[in-house]
Amino acid sequence: MYLAASKSFARHIPPAEVHVVDDGSLTADDRNLLSRHIPGIRIHALASFRVPGLPNGGTWERLIAVARFSEARYVIQLDADTLTLASIPEVAAAAKSETAFSIGTWDHQRIEPALDRSDAAKSHLVGERPHVQLLAEANFANLHEAETLKYVRGCSGFSGFPAGTDKIDLLCAISSQMQALIGKRWLEWGSEQVMSNLVVANQPSAIVLPHPEYADCVKAQPGKTRFIHFIGTCRFTGGHYARTIRDLDWM
């Protein structure tokens, strides 16, 4: 899956470097395969990207890696469950202009004030144990930076980060407050996506990629969607993911 994601993307935007954070599941054969197909690939141990005070697991190490690598250069985070189907000039333009980006979830989506998202999340809090993303968003209003903080309800699976050295400081500042506000819930899977969305939205310039040209597999539209994120289990349902790979023009 990772080779399909990276190669379909690289056909349109050749990367200067490729970095992989190994969650511990890569075997020697996996590493050899990746190195053979992606010359110069750099594979990093998960433990290399842990920061005291920040959560571990749930892709937090990936976000920390992005924050560090993007101190000096533009970085694009690309999940293994994605496929680039056609030209993606918006992404190329964002990288060239040092503009952050996120793949969105609805049409005409924009970067929004965090306070607006907090109000929206509060109106949807139901049950004794709401999802951590909804719970965290509802607590944006309680952050010290609430009045100036921005947010995008995007997906961390495909996002762009301009060069700059302030991201780790932002991670630590927001994460410490969230742990105080919602306790151990902040350590659950899903909190990293909230943090990634915050990092993207609070860069000097940021955009949401047009939807459904960039969409998840549920909302993708044949003939219109140029980049698909196969979220959840949909890549294993009905054979659509496998057919899409076979139908790509790899030459």
Secondary structure as GFF3:
##gff-version 3
##sequence-region A 1 251
A	DSSP	alpha_helix	2	10	.	.	.	ID=ss1
A	DSSP	beta_strand	19	22	.	.	.	ID=ss2
A	DSSP	alpha_helix	28	37	.	.	.	ID=ss3
A	DSSP	beta_strand	42	45	.	.	.	ID=ss4
A	DSSP	three_ten_helix	46	49	.	.	.	ID=ss5
A	DSSP	alpha_helix	60	69	.	.	.	ID=ss6
A	DSSP	beta_strand	75	78	.	.	.	ID=ss7
A	DSSP	beta_strand	82	84	.	.	.	ID=ss8
A	DSSP	alpha_helix	89	96	.	.	.	ID=ss9
A	DSSP	beta_strand	100	103	.	.	.	ID=ss10
A	DSSP	beta_strand	112	113	.	.	.	ID=ss11
A	DSSP	alpha_helix	114	122	.	.	.	ID=ss12
A	DSSP	alpha_helix	132	138	.	.	.	ID=ss13
A	DSSP	three_ten_helix	140	142	.	.	.	ID=ss14
A	DSSP	beta_strand	150	151	.	.	.	ID=ss15
A	DSSP	beta_strand	155	161	.	.	.	ID=ss16
A	DSSP	alpha_helix	167	182	.	.	.	ID=ss17
A	DSSP	three_ten_helix	183	187	.	.	.	ID=ss18
A	DSSP	alpha_helix	191	201	.	.	.	ID=ss19
A	DSSP	beta_strand	206	209	.	.	.	ID=ss20
A	DSSP	beta_strand	214	216	.	.	.	ID=ss21
A	DSSP	beta_strand	227	229	.	.	.	ID=ss22
A	DSSP	three_ten_helix	234	236	.	.	.	ID=ss23
A	DSSP	alpha_helix	240	247	.	.	.	ID=ss24
###
